[in-house]
Amino acid sequence: MENSFISNLDEWIKMQKNLLATLKDMQKQDQAMDRLDLILASRVAFQHMMRTIKAFDQWLQDPMVIKHMPKEMLEDVKRTSWGILEQLLELDIRHTSEARDLITKLGKEGKLDPLIWSRPLLEEQQNQGRRGTFTTM
């Protein structure tokens, strides 16, 4: 069982290193990306982050791992994961605020695509006293 466990860890490490190398190579191409490329690249990043986070969560539930993991490793995981969480929350707040401001501006200017927005944004905001969901057709 130990050899199988070690082999699985080796494969995971190899996969992660390959992805990291690919990511670093792709970062050199950022200047040539159009809007669709940026969306796809962001989605790939989020998909892999979710996969890695799920695997990390499972890792921290595995008795074989947590029985032998030293406190220093756990402190590193906690410190790093909280740093990542803080950056993610800051990104979410910044991006959501900017999107809200842009949508409000476009709504006031009558520039929202009618195929996406079923009624004027200002009318919708006046009818709702709370944060609502996006209204689409």
N, C-alpha and C positions, 0 to 999 in steps of 0.2 A: 504494500500500500504506500509506503514511504517513497519508493521510486516513481510510482504513478503520480503522486502528489508533486514531487519535484519536477517531473517531466511536464506536467500541466503548468507549473509556475514558469519553467523555462520557455514554453511556447507563448505564454501570455507576455512575458518580458520581450521576447523576440518580436511579437506582433506590435507591441507598444513602441519599441525602438524603431521599427520600420515606419510606423505611422508618423512618429516624431520627425524622422529624416525627411519623409515626404512633405510634411507640414512646413519644415524649414525651407525646403526647395521651392515650395509653392509661394511662400512669403516673398520671394524675390520677384514674383510675377504680379504682385498686387497692383502695380501702376497700370497694367493693361486690362484690368477687370472692368466689365460693364456692369450695369445694375443687376442683371440676371446672374452673372458670375458671382457677384457679391452675395446675393441671396442664397445661391446654392452652396457657396463656401461656408457661409454662416450656418446653414442648416446641417451641413456635414459636421461642422464643429460641435453644434449642439447635440446632434445624434450620438456622436462619439463620447461627448462628455456624459450624457445620460447613461450610456452603456458602461462607461468606466465607473461612474458613481454607483450604479447598481451593483457592479462587481465588487467595488470597495465595501459597500454596505454588507454584501454577502460574506466577504472576507472577514469583516469585523464581527460576524455572527458564527463563524466557524470555530468550534471548540479546539480543533488542532492548532489554529492560529492564535486565538486569544489566550489559550493556556500558557503559551511560551513567549508571547510578545512582551518585550521589556517596556517598562513605563516610559522610557525615553522615546521609543518608537511611537507609542500612543500619544505622547505629548506633541511629537512632530506632526502626526496625522491630524490631531485636533487643531493645532496652530495653523497648519497649512489649509485645512478644509475651511476654517473660519475666515481666513484671508480670502480664499476663493469665493466664499459666500458673500463677503462684504463687497468684493468687486462685482459680483453678479447682481447684487441688490442695487449698487450704484448705477450699473449699466441699465437695469430695468427702470429705475426711477428716471434717469436722464432720457432714455429713449422714449418711454411712455409719455413723459412731459412734453418732449419735443414733438411727438406725433400728435398729441392732443392740441398743441398750439398750432401746428400746421393744418390739421383738419378743421379747427375753428376758423382759421384765417381763410382757407379755401371755401368753407361754408358761407362765410360772410360775403365773399367775392362771387359766390354762385358758381364756383369752379369744381365742385365735387361731381364726379362722374355719376350720372343718373342711373346707370346700369348697376352701380354698386350701392348708392344711397337712395332709398325709396322715398324719402321726404326731406325737406330742407332741414339742415342740422340745427339752425337757430330755433325753428319751431319745436324740434324734438327736445332741445335743451330747456326751453321754456316750460314744456309739459312735464319734465322730470326734475324733481328736486334732489335726486340722488344720482350717483354714478350708474350708468346703464351699460348695456351691451351695445355693440355696433349693430345698427339696423341695416341689413342688406336685403336685396331682392331675392 
